[in-house]
Amino acid sequence: MSRHATVREARTAAAPQGALRVDPSICDGVGICAHLAPDLVAVDSWGYPIVRSGPLSAGRERRQAEAAIAACPRRALRITS
């Protein structure tokens, strides 16, 4: 593998990957997402999520988003591209 291929792979791995979104018509305000993705989700005074806008970075943010999506009892979260 060439040095340039290694640099290109590193850039691809660190590139932003979609954004976390919530469907407010489905969400019941349970709040699990805020516990599992504290860097991405806050809750309002009724417990409904306020999702940070902008793309997810690879690594920690992506893992938090995937954990929140998997745990959501109403399946109200998704990652958009």
C-alpha positions, 0 to 999 in steps of 0.5 A: 500500500502506498503512502498516499493510499494510507493518507486517503484512508485516514481522511475518509475515516475521520470525515463527518458521517451523516447527522443524527435526527429525531422524528418528533411525531414518533418520539415520546420523550423517554430521554434514553437518547440524552443519556446514551449520546450526551455530546449530541442530545439534550432534553427540553423541560418535558423530556423531548430531545434537542438534537445538535445540528451538524454532521457526526464525526467518526468515532465517539459521536458516531458510536453515541448516535448508534447506541441512542438509535438502538435503544430508542423505544419508539425508533424515532432516531436515525442518521441521515446522510 
